[in-house]
Amino acid sequence: MNRTVLVGRLTKDPDLRYTSSGTAVASFLLAVNRSFKNQSGEREADFINCIIWRKAAENFANFTHKGSLVGVDGRIQTRNYENKEGNRVYVTEIIVENFDLLESKSSNQNSQPGQQNNQHSNNDPIDIQDDDLPF
């Protein structure tokens, strides 16, 4: 069984892109507070890479922005590749299947004065084939 549920805040606006065949994919970094404090009495956070696909990706990008409190449900996926220097790079990320907005739009806007919900529509294709899609 591979299930992950996280609650955290976006560290920046989601990055919405489209594959060469037009499939939406958004990536974002989620800051998740740890349940304990360090030796200095401060609460640390883990920063977790997340990916969301298709219509859910477009909805996520349209309704969230930097600082949004969200809950995500998905699975952990690992992959690796060789970078330009010839080194093997290992990546662990969450493939998000469902999400919940955990703040009302009005409370979120009040906590982010002067910030607008920027909608990303970067139509530059990325190098992902339909065969690479999770479902």
ChimeraX commands (.cxc) that place a marker at each C-alpha (Angstrom):
marker #1 position 0.00,0.00,0.00 radius 0.5
marker #1 position 1.38,3.41,-0.96 radius 0.5
marker #1 position -0.76,6.27,0.43 radius 0.5
marker #1 position 0.35,9.67,1.64 radius 0.5
marker #1 position -1.69,12.43,3.24 radius 0.5
marker #1 position -0.02,15.79,3.92 radius 0.5
marker #1 position -1.12,19.19,5.20 radius 0.5
marker #1 position 1.07,22.19,4.57 radius 0.5
marker #1 position 1.56,25.54,2.89 radius 0.5
marker #1 position 2.76,26.23,-0.64 radius 0.5
marker #1 position 6.21,27.81,-0.72 radius 0.5
marker #1 position 5.43,29.54,-4.04 radius 0.5
marker #1 position 2.71,29.59,-6.68 radius 0.5
marker #1 position 2.19,26.23,-8.44 radius 0.5
marker #1 position 4.06,25.82,-11.73 radius 0.5
marker #1 position 1.43,24.80,-14.30 radius 0.5
marker #1 position 2.70,23.42,-17.61 radius 0.5
marker #1 position 1.45,21.26,-20.44 radius 0.5
marker #1 position 2.94,18.19,-22.09 radius 0.5
marker #1 position 3.47,18.23,-25.85 radius 0.5
marker #1 position 0.09,16.45,-26.19 radius 0.5
marker #1 position -1.68,19.11,-24.08 radius 0.5
marker #1 position -1.96,17.29,-20.73 radius 0.5
marker #1 position -1.79,19.67,-17.75 radius 0.5
marker #1 position 0.78,19.03,-15.02 radius 0.5
marker #1 position 1.53,21.26,-12.03 radius 0.5
marker #1 position 4.43,21.01,-9.62 radius 0.5
marker #1 position 4.73,22.67,-6.24 radius 0.5
marker #1 position 6.73,22.53,-3.03 radius 0.5
marker #1 position 4.74,21.91,0.15 radius 0.5
marker #1 position 6.12,23.01,3.53 radius 0.5
marker #1 position 4.91,20.54,6.17 radius 0.5
marker #1 position 5.60,21.31,9.84 radius 0.5
marker #1 position 7.14,18.54,11.91 radius 0.5
marker #1 position 5.19,17.45,14.98 radius 0.5
marker #1 position 8.07,18.13,17.37 radius 0.5
marker #1 position 10.43,20.98,18.20 radius 0.5
marker #1 position 14.21,20.95,17.78 radius 0.5
marker #1 position 16.73,21.47,20.61 radius 0.5
marker #1 position 16.27,25.24,20.28 radius 0.5
marker #1 position 12.53,24.88,20.85 radius 0.5
marker #1 position 11.67,25.76,17.26 radius 0.5
marker #1 position 9.40,23.79,14.96 radius 0.5
marker #1 position 11.08,22.73,11.72 radius 0.5
marker #1 position 9.43,21.90,8.41 radius 0.5
marker #1 position 10.01,19.42,5.63 radius 0.5
marker #1 position 9.78,20.69,2.05 radius 0.5
marker #1 position 8.15,18.08,-0.14 radius 0.5
marker #1 position 8.01,18.05,-3.96 radius 0.5
marker #1 position 4.53,17.38,-5.30 radius 0.5
marker #1 position 3.12,16.76,-8.80 radius 0.5
marker #1 position -0.53,16.89,-9.85 radius 0.5
marker #1 position -1.93,15.98,-13.28 radius 0.5
marker #1 position -4.74,16.83,-15.72 radius 0.5
marker #1 position -7.80,18.90,-14.77 radius 0.5
marker #1 position -6.90,18.66,-11.08 radius 0.5
marker #1 position -3.60,20.41,-11.94 radius 0.5
marker #1 position -5.44,23.28,-13.62 radius 0.5
marker #1 position -7.87,23.59,-10.70 radius 0.5
marker #1 position -5.02,23.49,-8.18 radius 0.5
marker #1 position -3.11,26.23,-10.03 radius 0.5
marker #1 position -6.24,28.38,-10.34 radius 0.5
marker #1 position -7.29,28.18,-6.69 radius 0.5
marker #1 position -3.98,28.18,-4.78 radius 0.5
marker #1 position -0.97,30.46,-4.48 radius 0.5
marker #1 position 2.09,30.98,-2.30 radius 0.5
marker #1 position 1.09,30.54,1.35 radius 0.5
marker #1 position -2.13,28.58,0.67 radius 0.5
marker #1 position -2.90,25.94,3.30 radius 0.5
marker #1 position -3.80,22.70,1.51 radius 0.5
marker #1 position -4.28,19.04,2.23 radius 0.5
marker #1 position -3.08,16.58,-0.38 radius 0.5
marker #1 position -3.68,12.85,-0.80 radius 0.5
marker #1 position -1.59,10.73,-3.11 radius 0.5
marker #1 position 1.31,8.32,-3.35 radius 0.5
marker #1 position 5.08,8.47,-3.09 radius 0.5
marker #1 position 7.00,7.96,-6.31 radius 0.5
marker #1 position 10.74,7.65,-6.82 radius 0.5
marker #1 position 12.70,8.06,-10.01 radius 0.5
marker #1 position 16.24,8.75,-11.10 radius 0.5
marker #1 position 18.06,10.22,-14.06 radius 0.5
marker #1 position 21.52,11.19,-15.18 radius 0.5
marker #1 position 22.23,14.94,-15.09 radius 0.5
marker #1 position 24.41,16.93,-17.51 radius 0.5
marker #1 position 27.51,16.21,-15.42 radius 0.5
marker #1 position 26.88,12.46,-15.70 radius 0.5
marker #1 position 25.82,12.05,-12.06 radius 0.5
marker #1 position 22.85,9.89,-11.08 radius 0.5
marker #1 position 20.15,12.04,-9.41 radius 0.5
marker #1 position 17.45,10.41,-7.26 radius 0.5
marker #1 position 14.08,12.12,-6.81 radius 0.5
marker #1 position 11.27,11.35,-4.39 radius 0.5
marker #1 position 7.98,13.16,-4.89 radius 0.5
marker #1 position 4.29,12.93,-4.08 radius 0.5
marker #1 position 1.93,12.23,-6.98 radius 0.5
marker #1 position -1.18,14.07,-5.79 radius 0.5
marker #1 position -4.50,12.45,-6.60 radius 0.5
marker #1 position -6.81,14.65,-4.47 radius 0.5
marker #1 position -6.49,17.96,-2.68 radius 0.5
marker #1 position -8.50,20.12,-0.29 radius 0.5
marker #1 position -8.29,23.86,0.26 radius 0.5
marker #1 position -8.08,24.25,4.04 radius 0.5
marker #1 position -8.72,27.98,4.29 radius 0.5
marker #1 position -11.61,30.01,3.02 radius 0.5
marker #1 position -10.78,32.36,0.17 radius 0.5
marker #1 position -11.54,35.39,2.34 radius 0.5
marker #1 position -9.32,34.28,5.26 radius 0.5
marker #1 position -6.51,33.44,2.86 radius 0.5
marker #1 position -6.75,36.84,1.19 radius 0.5
marker #1 position -6.77,38.55,4.59 radius 0.5
marker #1 position -3.59,36.73,5.61 radius 0.5
marker #1 position -1.88,37.72,2.34 radius 0.5
marker #1 position -2.58,41.47,2.01 radius 0.5
marker #1 position -2.04,42.82,-1.46 radius 0.5
marker #1 position -1.40,39.38,-2.95 radius 0.5
marker #1 position -3.48,38.25,-5.87 radius 0.5
marker #1 position -4.15,34.73,-7.05 radius 0.5
marker #1 position -1.81,34.54,-10.03 radius 0.5
marker #1 position -2.87,31.98,-12.59 radius 0.5
marker #1 position 0.00,30.32,-14.35 radius 0.5
marker #1 position -0.56,29.44,-17.95 radius 0.5
marker #1 position 2.92,28.56,-19.10 radius 0.5
marker #1 position 2.11,26.75,-22.32 radius 0.5
marker #1 position 5.71,25.76,-22.95 radius 0.5
marker #1 position 5.72,21.99,-23.50 radius 0.5
marker #1 position 7.79,19.90,-21.13 radius 0.5
marker #1 position 9.52,16.66,-21.95 radius 0.5
marker #1 position 6.92,14.19,-20.63 radius 0.5
marker #1 position 5.22,11.66,-22.84 radius 0.5
marker #1 position 1.70,10.33,-22.32 radius 0.5
marker #1 position 3.26,6.95,-21.47 radius 0.5
marker #1 position 4.89,8.65,-18.44 radius 0.5
marker #1 position 1.54,9.68,-16.96 radius 0.5
marker #1 position 0.64,8.00,-13.67 radius 0.5
marker #1 position -2.80,6.68,-14.72 radius 0.5
marker link #1:1,2 radius 0.2
marker link #1:2,3 radius 0.2
marker link #1:3,4 radius 0.2
marker link #1:4,5 radius 0.2
marker link #1:5,6 radius 0.2
marker link #1:6,7 radius 0.2
marker link #1:7,8 radius 0.2
marker link #1:8,9 radius 0.2
marker link #1:9,10 radius 0.2
marker link #1:10,11 radius 0.2
marker link #1:11,12 radius 0.2
marker link #1:12,13 radius 0.2
marker link #1:13,14 radius 0.2
marker link #1:14,15 radius 0.2
marker link #1:15,16 radius 0.2
marker link #1:16,17 radius 0.2
marker link #1:17,18 radius 0.2
marker link #1:18,19 radius 0.2
marker link #1:19,20 radius 0.2
marker link #1:20,21 radius 0.2
marker link #1:21,22 radius 0.2
marker link #1:22,23 radius 0.2
marker link #1:23,24 radius 0.2
marker link #1:24,25 radius 0.2
marker link #1:25,26 radius 0.2
marker link #1:26,27 radius 0.2
marker link #1:27,28 radius 0.2
marker link #1:28,29 radius 0.2
marker link #1:29,30 radius 0.2
marker link #1:30,31 radius 0.2
marker link #1:31,32 radius 0.2
marker link #1:32,33 radius 0.2
marker link #1:33,34 radius 0.2
marker link #1:34,35 radius 0.2
marker link #1:35,36 radius 0.2
marker link #1:36,37 radius 0.2
marker link #1:37,38 radius 0.2
marker link #1:38,39 radius 0.2
marker link #1:39,40 radius 0.2
marker link #1:40,41 radius 0.2
marker link #1:41,42 radius 0.2
marker link #1:42,43 radius 0.2
marker link #1:43,44 radius 0.2
marker link #1:44,45 radius 0.2
marker link #1:45,46 radius 0.2
marker link #1:46,47 radius 0.2
marker link #1:47,48 radius 0.2
marker link #1:48,49 radius 0.2
marker link #1:49,50 radius 0.2
marker link #1:50,51 radius 0.2
marker link #1:51,52 radius 0.2
marker link #1:52,53 radius 0.2
marker link #1:53,54 radius 0.2
marker link #1:54,55 radius 0.2
marker link #1:55,56 radius 0.2
marker link #1:56,57 radius 0.2
marker link #1:57,58 radius 0.2
marker link #1:58,59 radius 0.2
marker link #1:59,60 radius 0.2
marker link #1:60,61 radius 0.2
marker link #1:61,62 radius 0.2
marker link #1:62,63 radius 0.2
marker link #1:63,64 radius 0.2
marker link #1:64,65 radius 0.2
marker link #1:65,66 radius 0.2
marker link #1:66,67 radius 0.2
marker link #1:67,68 radius 0.2
marker link #1:68,69 radius 0.2
marker link #1:69,70 radius 0.2
marker link #1:70,71 radius 0.2
marker link #1:71,72 radius 0.2
marker link #1:72,73 radius 0.2
marker link #1:73,74 radius 0.2
marker link #1:74,75 radius 0.2
marker link #1:75,76 radius 0.2
marker link #1:76,77 radius 0.2
marker link #1:77,78 radius 0.2
marker link #1:78,79 radius 0.2
marker link #1:79,80 radius 0.2
marker link #1:80,81 radius 0.2
marker link #1:81,82 radius 0.2
marker link #1:82,83 radius 0.2
marker link #1:83,84 radius 0.2
marker link #1:84,85 radius 0.2
marker link #1:85,86 radius 0.2
marker link #1:86,87 radius 0.2
marker link #1:87,88 radius 0.2
marker link #1:88,89 radius 0.2
marker link #1:89,90 radius 0.2
marker link #1:90,91 radius 0.2
marker link #1:91,92 radius 0.2
marker link #1:92,93 radius 0.2
marker link #1:93,94 radius 0.2
marker link #1:94,95 radius 0.2
marker link #1:95,96 radius 0.2
marker link #1:96,97 radius 0.2
marker link #1:97,98 radius 0.2
marker link #1:98,99 radius 0.2
marker link #1:99,100 radius 0.2
marker link #1:100,101 radius 0.2
marker link #1:101,102 radius 0.2
marker link #1:102,103 radius 0.2
marker link #1:103,104 radius 0.2
marker link #1:104,105 radius 0.2
marker link #1:105,106 radius 0.2
marker link #1:106,107 radius 0.2
marker link #1:107,108 radius 0.2
marker link #1:108,109 radius 0.2
marker link #1:109,110 radius 0.2
marker link #1:110,111 radius 0.2
marker link #1:111,112 radius 0.2
marker link #1:112,113 radius 0.2
marker link #1:113,114 radius 0.2
marker link #1:114,115 radius 0.2
marker link #1:115,116 radius 0.2
marker link #1:116,117 radius 0.2
marker link #1:117,118 radius 0.2
marker link #1:118,119 radius 0.2
marker link #1:119,120 radius 0.2
marker link #1:120,121 radius 0.2
marker link #1:121,122 radius 0.2
marker link #1:122,123 radius 0.2
marker link #1:123,124 radius 0.2
marker link #1:124,125 radius 0.2
marker link #1:125,126 radius 0.2
marker link #1:126,127 radius 0.2
marker link #1:127,128 radius 0.2
marker link #1:128,129 radius 0.2
marker link #1:129,130 radius 0.2
marker link #1:130,131 radius 0.2
marker link #1:131,132 radius 0.2
marker link #1:132,133 radius 0.2
marker link #1:133,134 radius 0.2
marker link #1:134,135 radius 0.2
view
